[in-house]
Amino acid sequence: MLANYLIGLREGLEAALIVTILVAYVVKIGRRDVLLRIWAGVGLAVVLALGIGALLTFGTYGLSFTAQEAIGGVLSIVATGLVTWMVFWMLRTARDLSGHLRGSIDRSLVGSGLGIVVVAFIAVGREGIETALFIWAAVQATGETTMPLVGASLGIVTAAGLGWLIYTGMLRINLARFFTWTGGILLVVAAGVLSYGVHDLQEAGFLPGLNSLAFNVSAVIPPDSWHGTLLKGTLNFSPATTWLELIVWVAYLVPALTLFIVTSRRGRPTGSGAVETTTTTTTTTAPERDVATAALPR
C-alpha cells in the first residue's frame, strides 16, 4: 500500500502542478474564458486513465494462464520503463516546466483556442496513463486489489490537496527535495516490478530458469506473513527469487540509481533550494512563484 500511495502522490502532484501552472497563467493573462477548456482536458485525461485501468483489469478475463502471464510480464516491463523515463524526465525538465507549458498555452490560444483542451489532456493524461499502468502492475505482483487501489487513491487525494494549497499560496514546499527522494524510492519499487515481470514471463514459458532459485527464504519470511506482505507490497520482494529475476533486478537498479544520484547532485542548487524567484518587471502571481520557479533538479 505504501508504494502505491507514493505512486499516487508523486504522479498526482505532478498533474496537480501542471494544472496549477495552466490555471495560474491563463488567469494572469486575463483569459479566464478558457478555464473550462482546461478542466475539460483534465476530465478527458482522467476518463482515459480510468478506461485504461478498466481495460487492463477486465480485458484479460477468459484468456489462458500462459496468455495472462505473458501480458502481465510485458506490461510490468513497460510500466518500469515509463516510471524510469518519468523520474529522469523530471530531473531534466522540471525546472523549465512552467516555460514549456506557457509556450504551449500561447500557441494553443491562437484562433478558437480549442488547442488548450489538447494541452491539458496530454499533460495530465501522461501522468494518468503512467499511474494506471504502474498500479495495475503492482496489483498483479501482490495479488491484491483493494489495498493498492486504496493506497493510490489516498495518494492522489493528498496530491490534489497539496496542489490546491500551493495554488492559493498557503503552502510552499521544497519540490526539489520531494521529487529527488520520491524518485529514488520509485526506482527501487520499479526494480521490483521489473523483476516480477520477468517472473511472469518465466511462468509463461517465454524465459528460462523458473526452477533455478537464487535463494528461498520462505521459511523465514512466509509470503502470507505480515512482514512478507509488507515487503511484497512495498518492494515487490519475493521470498523465492530465481537467478534471472535477481540478475535483472541488480542490472536495472544499480546503474539506474547510480545515474539518478549523480544527475540529482549535479543539478542541486547551491543555495537553500526551497524556492527561487526571478526578478522581472511583470508581477508574478503566488502560484507561479511557488510552482513555476521552484528549485527543481536541472
N, C-alpha and C positions, 0 to 999 in steps of 0.2 A: 504493500500500500504506500509506503514511504517513497519508493522510486516513482510510482505513478503520480503521487502528489507533486513530486518535483517536476515531472514532465509537464503536468497540467499547469503548474505555477510558472515555469520558465516560458513555455510556449504561449501561455495565456498572457503573461506580462509583455512578451514581445508584441503580440497582437494588440494589447491594450496601449502600448506606447505608440504603435503605428497609428491607431485610431485617434489617440490624443494629439499627435502631431498633425494629422489631417484636419481634425476639427479646429484645433487652435489656429492653424494657418488660414483656413478659409474664413474664420471669424475675424482674424486680424486684417485681411484684405477686403473685408466688407461683403463677402459672398455667402451670407447665411442661407441664401436661397438654394444652395447645393448641399446643405446638410442632410436633407432627406435622401439625396442620391448616395452620399457616403454611407449612410445607415442601410440603404438598400443593398449596396455592395457587400457590406458586412453581413447582412442577413442571408444573402445568397451564398456567401462563403461558409457560413455556419450550416446551412442546409446541405451543401456539398460535402462537408466533413461528416455530418451525421449520415448522409447517404452512403458514403464510402465505408463508414463503420458498420452500417447495417448490411451492406453487400459482403464485407469480409466475414461478418458473423454468421449470416444465414446462407450465403452463396455456396458454401462448401457442404451443406447438408445433402445427403444422398450419394456423395462421392465415396469411392473406395478408400480404405485406410491408406494405401500407398499414395493415392492422389492427394488426400488431405495432408499427409506428412510432407509431401513434395511441395505443395503450395505453401504450407506453413514455413518450411525451411527457406524457400526462396523469398517470401515476404519478410521474414526475420532479417535476412541479409540485406534486403532493400531498405528496411527500417533502420538498420545500423548505418547504412550509407547515408541516408537522409539526415539522421541525427548528427553524424560526424560532419557532414557538409554544413549543417546549420550552426554547429558550435564554432567551427573555424570561420564561417562567413561572418558571424557576429564579431569575432576578434578583428577581422579585416575591415568590415564595412560599417560597423555600428556608429563610429564617430561621425561619419558623414551621412547617417541615415536620414536625418532631417532634410539636408540639402537635396538628397536624391528624391525624397518624397515631394518636396516643394517643386522641383523641376517637373516631376510627373504631373502634379496638380496644375501647374501653369500651362503645360501643353494640353491637358485634358479640358481646361476651361474654354479653349478656343471653340467657337461655334456653338452648338447646342449644349455643350458641357456634359453630355452623357458619358464621356470617357472617364469621368470621376468615379462612376459606378465600377468600371473595369479596374481602375487603380485600387480602390478599396477592396474589391473582390479578390484580385490577385495577391495583394499584400497580406490580407488576413487569411485567404484561402490556403496559402502555402503553409502557414502555421497550423491551420486546422487539419490539413492532409497529413502532415508530419505527426501530429498528435494522435489522430485516428489510427494510423498505421503502427505507431510505436506502442500504443496502448493495446491494440489487438495482439501484437507480438508478445506483450507481457502477459496477456490473458492466456495465450496459448502455452507460454512457458510455465506458468504457475498452475494451470488447470482450473483456476477460479475466475469467476466473472464479477461477482458483487464487489469484492474489495478493491480490485484495480479500478473499476468504474467509479466507486465512491472516492478513492484517493485522487483520481484525475479530476473529478467534478469539484472536489474541495479545493484543489489547486487552481482550477480555472476561476472559481468564485473568489478566491483570495486575490488572484491577479486582477480581476475586474475591480475589486475594491481598491487595490493599490493604484490602478490606473485612474480611477475617479479621484482619489486623494491627490495624486500628482497633478491632474488637470486643474483641480481647484486651488492648487498651490498650498494645500495643507500638509503635504509630505514631500520631503526631499531625501532621496536615498542615494547611496553610493552605488550607482549602476555598474561601474567598472568592477567593483569587488563582487557584487551579486553575480554577474554573468561569468566572471572568472571562476568562482567557487562552484557554481552550478554546472558550468561547462566541464570542469574536471570530473565531477561526480557522474555526470551523464556519460562521459567516455567510459567509465568503469561499468556503468549499467549497460551501455551499448555492447561492450565486450561480452557480457553475459548473454545478451540477446543473440549476438553473432554465434557464440558457442552453442546455444540451444538450437539455432537454425541449422548448424552443422549436424547436430544430433538428429534432428528431424530428417535430414537428407540421408543420414546413415540408416535410420529406421525404414525409410522408403526404399532403401537399396541402391541409391544413387551414389553414395560414398561408402568406402570400405571401413573396416575397423570397429564395427559396432560392439564386438565382444572383446576387443583389446583395451582393457581398462588401465589407465594411468594410476588410478587409486580408487578405492572403495571404502569410504568411511561411514557407510550406512549404519553400522553398529554403534558408532559414536555419535553421529548426527542423523538420527532417523528422519526420513523425509516428512513424516507426519507429526514430528515433534514441534514445539513452539519455536526453538532456535533453528530447526531445519526449515520451517515455514518462513521464518523471518529472513534467513539467508536466501531462500528461493525467491521471495517477494521483492527483496531489495537488490540483490546482485545476480539473480538467476543462477545461484550456485547449485550444482548437482552433486550429491554425496558420491555418486558413481559416475566418474568422468572418464571418457575414453581418451586415448592418446591424441587422436586427431582434434577433439574438442579443446584439449589443453594447449596443443601447439597453435591452433588458430587463435585462442584467447590471448596467449602471450605475444604471438606475431602481430596481433592488432593493437593490444593495449600498450605495450612498451614503446613502439615508435610514435603512436598517436599521442600518448600522454607526454612523452618527451618533447615532441614538436609543440604541443599545446603550451607546456610550461615555458619553453624557450620563447615562443611567439608572444605570450602574455607578458613576460618580463621585459621583452624588447619594446613593447608598446606601452609600458607602465608610465604614467605621468610622473614628473619629478616633484610636483607639489603635493598638497594634501590629497588631491584626487577626488574630492567629493563632488564638486560641480565647478565647471569652468564657464565663464561668461565672456562674450565678445562685445567690445565697446563699439557701437555704431551710432549713427545719427538718428536711427529709427528706434522707437520704443519697442522693446521686446516683451511679449506677454509672459506671465509667470510659467505657464506650461512649457513655453519654448525654452525658457532659461533652465528649467529643471529636467526637460526631456531632450530637447534638440541639442543642447550644448553640454550635456552631461559628459563627464570624463570617462568615456568608454575606451576599451583597448583599441589601439590603432590597427 
